[in-house]
Amino acid sequence: MVRVCVFPGFGKQMKSYTPETFHRLPSRYNDRSLVDQWLIVLNMDIETPIETQMQKDHRVCSAHFDKDDFIIPKRAADPKNPKKVSLKKNAIPRVQLVATDRLELQP
């Protein structure tokens, strides 16, 4: 199964050579309000049970987070994957315009 970034209008595919990292919904923290914030940003129904959302295995790529949202370990536990990063508990996806989008927005 090919995993895709579920950010609206994005659709980047998760591949082994992709420099982005892909992150699941933050359900492991047992904080429904945090999950709801993610769902609102992703234009998903917040009334859907969290178990149903987790079964779908939604992912959001690192392009939709600020640099400050990541925890980068000083020393990776797995030497084959030295750039293993994770999100901070309070991280929420954000819209980041690419250069072409900025040009289109100017009058």
Legacy VTK file of the C-alpha trace (Angstrom):
# vtk DataFile Version 3.0
C-alpha trace
ASCII
DATASET POLYDATA
POINTS 107 float
0.000 0.000 0.000
1.346 3.397 -1.007
1.069 5.963 1.763
0.211 9.506 0.757
0.299 12.817 2.607
-3.356 13.565 3.411
-2.860 17.325 3.605
-5.574 18.865 1.367
-4.372 19.328 -2.194
-0.918 17.881 -1.567
-0.801 14.098 -2.123
2.976 13.538 -1.899
3.751 9.827 -1.837
5.903 8.209 0.829
8.886 6.561 -0.857
12.205 5.338 0.478
14.148 8.075 -1.316
11.822 10.945 -0.322
13.595 13.421 1.967
10.365 14.211 3.842
9.282 12.272 6.887
5.683 11.102 7.270
3.837 11.331 10.588
0.683 9.661 11.908
-2.133 11.362 13.778
-1.081 12.022 17.395
-3.475 9.525 19.002
-0.792 7.985 21.226
-0.979 10.990 23.565
-4.647 10.346 24.459
-5.380 14.018 23.794
-8.565 14.218 21.741
-8.325 18.018 21.389
-4.903 17.673 19.722
-6.236 15.047 17.309
-9.244 17.280 16.575
-6.910 20.178 15.729
-5.100 17.962 13.220
-8.413 16.816 11.719
-9.607 20.405 11.320
-6.394 21.405 9.523
-6.712 18.301 7.311
-10.404 19.009 6.539
-11.506 15.701 8.068
-14.606 14.970 10.115
-13.875 15.401 13.826
-16.949 13.309 14.674
-15.301 10.176 13.237
-14.122 7.892 16.064
-10.365 7.990 16.594
-10.132 4.214 16.121
-11.572 4.594 12.615
-9.104 7.376 11.818
-6.197 5.245 13.021
-7.265 2.255 10.909
-6.933 4.444 7.833
-3.288 5.127 8.839
-3.363 8.754 7.679
0.045 10.440 7.337
1.151 14.051 7.021
4.559 14.829 5.537
7.163 17.035 7.197
6.573 19.846 4.671
3.518 20.858 6.719
5.330 21.434 10.014
7.687 24.138 11.250
11.324 23.249 11.931
10.677 23.867 15.625
8.036 21.102 15.654
10.648 18.346 15.365
12.813 16.506 17.864
16.103 15.557 16.276
18.106 13.113 18.399
21.790 13.825 18.912
22.552 10.172 18.402
20.253 7.856 16.522
19.373 4.508 18.048
19.532 2.874 14.613
22.857 3.501 12.822
21.193 2.670 9.492
18.752 5.540 9.998
20.753 8.401 11.552
18.172 11.062 10.697
15.282 9.544 12.635
13.164 12.478 13.766
9.895 12.707 15.641
7.326 15.393 16.234
6.938 17.247 19.482
3.769 16.444 21.368
2.110 19.784 20.586
2.970 19.884 16.855
0.092 20.685 14.495
0.345 20.703 10.671
0.517 24.146 9.068
0.108 25.495 5.565
3.418 26.529 4.034
3.276 28.286 0.690
5.817 27.339 -1.945
7.448 30.042 -4.087
5.044 29.597 -7.020
2.046 30.029 -4.712
3.439 33.315 -3.391
3.753 34.693 -6.932
0.155 33.796 -7.745
-1.131 35.574 -4.613
0.480 38.924 -5.466
-1.827 41.497 -7.176
LINES 1 108
107 0 1 2 3 4 5 6 7 8 9 10 11 12 13 14 15 16 17 18 19 20 21 22 23 24 25 26 27 28 29 30 31 32 33 34 35 36 37 38 39 40 41 42 43 44 45 46 47 48 49 50 51 52 53 54 55 56 57 58 59 60 61 62 63 64 65 66 67 68 69 70 71 72 73 74 75 76 77 78 79 80 81 82 83 84 85 86 87 88 89 90 91 92 93 94 95 96 97 98 99 100 101 102 103 104 105 106
